[in-house]
Amino acid sequence: MRFLINGREFDHHRIDTRVQLGTTEDWEIVNLGDMDHPFHVHTNSFQILDSAGHPLPAWKDVVLVPARSRRRIRTLFEDFTGLAVYHCHILDHEDLGMMGTLEFTAQGA
């Protein structure tokens, strides 16, 4: 059994997502499968967006994405440059490929 993000299995040689410091992004995490997945981002907290697109008041680093559903998050990239990962927070799912590499770069870099 393999677990994927965006149809791809984790490859530590690949950058899956690039972001720039000073930007804010909304991400939609879609779970098309039959299992729940807690989505976790290293180094960067985020706010979960409600159905109207408004951020909930708490900052999180994990959001549960139930089977056959989607969640939207908003995150501000402020002060970390380098590499980090995002992944399913269930260790077996992460180990079986459900992880991606995130590169943070300074503006103009």
Buried (B, 14 or more C-beta within 10 A) or exposed (E): EEBBBEEEBBEEEEEBBEBBBEEEBEBEBEBEEEEBBEBBBEBBBBBBBEEEEEBEEEEBBEBBBEEEEEBBBBBBBEEBEEEBBBBBBBEEBBEBBBBBBBBBEEEEE
